[in-house]
Amino acid sequence: MNAAAGATPGVRFHAGTPIKIAILAMGGQGGGVLADWVVDMAEHAGWWAQTTSVPGVAQRTGATVYYVELLPEGAVQAAGRPPALAMMPTPGDVDVVLAAELMEGGRAIQRGFVTPERTTLITSSHRSYAVAEKAAHGNGIADSNAVLEAGSEAARRFICLDLQAMAEEAGSVISASLFGALAGSEAIPFVRDDFEQTVRRAGLGVEASLGAFASAFEAARAAPHAPPRLESERSTPEVPLQASHPRVQALLDDLRQNFPQQAQSMMVAGLRRTLAFQDLRYAQEYMEHMHALRDLDARFGGAPKHWALTVAAARYVAVAMAYDDVIRVADLKTRGSRFERVREETRAESAQIVYATEYMHPRLEEVCGAMPARLGRAIENSAFMQRMLSPLFRKGRYVKSGSLRGFLLLYCLAGMRRFRRGTLRHQVEQRSLRQWLEQIYDTVHHDYDLAVELVNCRRLVKGYSDTHERGASKYQRLGLAASHLLGQPDAAAQLKALREAALADSKGEKLDQMMAQALSSAST
């Protein structure tokens, strides 16, 4: 038996009581492999071991909980009977919690698995965003530092490291680095050699797994008592000096010479987005809009306010111009970079073939939007055509973009970009863009801060299908509110509060209440 006979300094082990380990991992993170490694290590050391699993609802709405109980042979012999080990973790009765993602560690705390009297919590600091976070109208990403604060209070010992990065650097998966962190934590009475021999017995990807194990082992041993706060803000990208095409270079030179530095990084992103969305002429139109807004900003006090209007417009004019339609969706799904990312995320070998199945559910409105404007409008205005065609688009479709037929279907749809300017959707979006810009021009003459908030309201309009419809409805209501608030001393603050309410509430109930109050006060 290679395991230490007694408890190591980090372990509270009581004779006759199993060591209880909960592992929380999502699909593809190797939680089952990690649980099997722990069991194999214990059994080779002469311990009794058992593992069970409780599946989550789905890959991004709930992790699978793998539960392991370990009991040394000596304790079994002293009891005189085989042990009765539990099938699932009980709140307040877990010695070690291993989480393959930071928010899963937070969920373990919420479920009561982590207690300050006994639990060692080991979690990776990286994030795999949940569906609810991605689908939120605003910034729905949960606060990672809130989990760090909760873990420091709830756990007897809290180790939080970027175990995903360690695994990727070694060419392995996170189960190997979690295993290394478990060894480095000394939370269970086994020595490093026991862990490494277990990895070797597995026989698959041994060297890569041992590399990830070693990195996590050393990091866990040197981990601070309280994990440092995580930096959530992204660094601002630098503005490039050179472009790959002379005409694009002219736009880049114009940007660097004629626009405030505060707006340049976002304008580079705007140029890239409009270029990718349509063509060079479309990127030139973006620059024309930005010149007009920059001049307006300069006339009405932009410099003392750090060019807030130009900075906001740099983002949202590009977003308004490069809207999401079925053509853009098809383009994104057929790009080579996307196939490479899918292969990387699935960790496919070079000789393996990866097939991606896309779920697409365009409504009749999206189909009409991709048609020539006259034809699309005729169908939308015809009750007969609506009844005839609507049943064809009630259900979503699965398209295998990895197959020749599926790829060509999406590729041809993406190729309709050259005809986009003549489509009904483009005419609708261009009219909306003009109305928005006209309202900004009218507003800034009277209230600079309100105009900035009006620009930021465009954040609500994104996506396509139902998502776009809901966001556009809220945006239109906010535009109406801005008109009514014009002239009030706190108009900008009120519009900002309305926008935040719209972003926070997907149903719009809170927005309706606040809108009624704002419009009532404006009328009086």
C-alpha positions, 0 to 999 in steps of 0.5 A, spaced: 500 500 500 503 506 497 498 511 500 500 514 507 497 510 513 495 516 516 492 523 514 497 528 510 497 535 513 491 537 509 486 532 510 481 531 516 481 523 516 477 519 521 478 512 521 471 508 519 469 514 515 469 514 508 473 520 504 467 523 500 469 527 493 464 530 488 466 532 481 462 537 477 464 537 470 460 538 463 460 534 457 467 533 454 471 535 460 473 528 462 469 528 469 468 520 468 475 519 467 477 523 473 472 519 477 475 512 474 482 515 476 481 516 483 477 509 484 483 506 480 488 509 485 484 507 491 483 500 489 491 499 487 492 502 494 488 496 497 482 501 499 474 500 498 472 505 492 465 506 489 463 511 484 456 514 481 454 519 477 448 524 477 447 527 470 446 534 469 440 537 465 444 539 459 451 540 457 450 548 458 445 548 463 447 543 469 454 539 470 454 531 471 456 530 478 460 524 479 461 522 486 466 518 489 467 514 496 473 511 499 475 507 505 481 503 507 481 496 508 483 496 515 477 500 517 473 495 513 476 489 517 475 493 523 468 493 522 467 486 520 463 487 514 463 490 507 462 498 507 455 501 505 457 507 501 453 512 499 450 513 491 450 521 491 453 527 495 449 530 501 449 537 503 454 538 508 457 532 508 463 532 502 470 532 503 473 534 496 469 538 491 472 538 484 469 543 479 471 543 472 469 550 471 468 556 475 461 557 475 460 549 477 464 551 483 459 556 485 453 551 484 457 546 488 457 552 494 449 553 492 448 546 493 451 546 500 456 541 498 462 546 500 462 547 508 468 551 512 469 545 517 471 540 512 471 541 504 477 543 500 474 546 494 478 545 487 476 549 481 478 551 474 478 559 474 476 559 466 469 560 464 464 556 459 458 560 458 451 558 460 446 558 455 442 564 459 449 568 459 449 568 452 442 569 451 441 575 455 440 582 452 445 585 455 451 583 459 449 576 462 455 574 464 455 572 471 461 575 476 466 570 477 469 574 483 463 573 486 464 566 486 471 567 489 469 571 495 463 565 496 469 560 495 473 563 500 468 564 505 464 557 504 470 552 504 475 550 509 481 551 503 479 554 496 484 552 490 482 556 484 487 556 478 486 556 470 486 548 470 484 549 463 490 553 460 494 548 463 491 542 460 491 546 453 498 547 454 500 540 455 496 538 449 491 534 454 484 535 457 482 538 464 481 532 467 489 531 468 490 538 471 484 537 476 487 530 478 494 534 479 491 539 483 488 534 487 494 531 488 498 538 490 492 540 495 494 533 499 486 533 500 486 525 500 492 521 503 495 519 497 502 521 495 504 523 488 507 517 485 500 514 486 497 519 482 502 518 476 502 511 476 494 511 475 495 516 469 500 511 466 496 505 467 490 508 463 495 508 457 492 513 453 495 520 452 500 518 458 505 524 457 500 529 455 496 527 461 502 527 466 505 534 463 498 537 465 498 533 472 505 536 473 503 543 472 497 543 476 500 539 482 506 545 483 501 550 482 496 547 487 502 546 492 504 554 491 496 556 491 495 562 495 490 562 501 485 566 498 485 566 490 486 573 487 481 577 483 480 575 476 481 581 471 474 581 467 476 587 462 479 586 456 485 590 453 484 595 448 487 592 441 492 597 438 490 600 431 494 597 426 499 601 421 498 597 415 492 594 411 493 589 406 489 593 401 491 600 398 484 602 398 483 599 405 489 603 407 486 609 405 481 608 410 486 606 416 490 613 414 483 617 415 481 614 421 488 615 424 489 622 422 482 625 423 478 621 429 480 622 436 484 616 439 479 614 444 475 612 438 480 609 434 480 602 436 473 601 436 473 604 429 478 599 427 473 593 429 467 597 425 471 597 419 473 590 419 465 588 421 463 592 415 468 590 410 466 582 412 459 584 412 459 587 405 464 590 401 469 596 401 464 601 399 460 599 405 466 600 409 466 607 406 459 608 408 461 607 415 466 612 415 462 617 412 457 616 417 463 617 422 465 623 419 458 626 420 458 624 427 465 626 429 463 633 426 457 633 430 461 631 436 466 637 435 461 642 435 457 640 441 462 639 446 465 633 445 472 634 446 471 636 454 467 630 454 472 625 451 468 624 445 463 620 448 458 621 442 464 618 437 466 613 441 459 610 442 457 611 435 464 607 433 461 601 435 453 601 434 453 604 427 457 598 425 453 594 429 447 597 425 450 597 419 452 589 419 446 586 422 444 579 423 440 576 417 440 569 414 446 571 409 450 573 415 449 567 419 450 562 413 457 566 412 459 565 419 457 558 419 461 556 412 468 560 414 474 556 415 476 559 421 469 556 424 471 549 422 478 549 425 475 552 432 470 546 432 475 541 431 479 544 436 474 544 441 472 537 440 479 535 440 479 532 434 485 528 431 488 530 424 486 524 421 479 524 424 473 527 420 468 532 424 461 533 422 457 539 425 450 539 424 447 546 424 440 547 427 436 553 423 429 556 424 428 562 419 421 564 420 417 567 413 419 574 415 427 572 415 425 568 408 422 574 405 427 579 408 432 575 404 428 576 397 428 582 392 425 588 396 418 588 391 417 580 392 418 580 399 414 586 401 408 583 396 409 576 400 408 580 407 402 584 404 398 578 402 394 574 407 393 568 401 401 568 401 402 568 408 397 562 409 400 558 403 408 559 405 407 560 413 407 552 414 413 551 411 417 555 416 414 553 422 419 547 424 427 548 425 431 544 420 438 541 421 443 542 416 450 538 416 455 543 414 460 538 414 457 534 408 457 537 401 450 538 400 449 542 407 455 546 406 453 548 399 446 550 401 449 554 406 455 557 401 450 559 396 446 562 401 452 566 404 454 568 396 447 572 396 451 577 399 452 581 393 445 582 392 444 584 399 443 591 397 437 589 393 433 585 399 427 587 403 431 586 410 437 591 407 432 596 405 428 596 412 435 596 416 437 602 412 431 606 413 432 604 421 439 607 421 437 613 417 431 615 422 436 613 428 441 618 426 436 623 424 434 623 432 441 623 434 442 629 430 436 633 433 437 631 440 445 633 440 443 640 439 439 640 445 442 635 450 449 632 448 448 627 454 442 624 452 444 623 445 450 619 447 445 615 451 440 614 445 446 612 441 447 606 446 440 604 446 442 601 439 445 595 443 438 592 444 438 591 437 441 584 435 440 577 433 435 575 428 428 572 428 425 573 435 431 575 438 431 581 433 424 582 434 424 583 441 430 587 441 427 592 436 421 593 439 424 595 446 429 600 442 423 603 438 420 604 445 426 607 448 427 612 442 420 614 443 422 615 451 428 619 448 423 624 444 419 625 450 424 626 455 428 631 451 428 638 455 428 635 462 434 636 466 435 629 468 433 626 461 440 622 460 440 619 467 432 617 466 434 614 459 440 610 461 435 607 467 430 605 462 436 602 457 438 598 463 431 595 465 430 593 458 437 589 458 435 586 464 428 584 463 427 579 457 420 580 458 420 587 458 415 588 464 420 592 468 421 597 462 413 598 461 413 600 468 418 605 468 416 607 461 409 609 464 412 613 470 417 617 465 412 619 460 408 621 465 413 625 469 415 628 462 408 630 460 407 634 467 
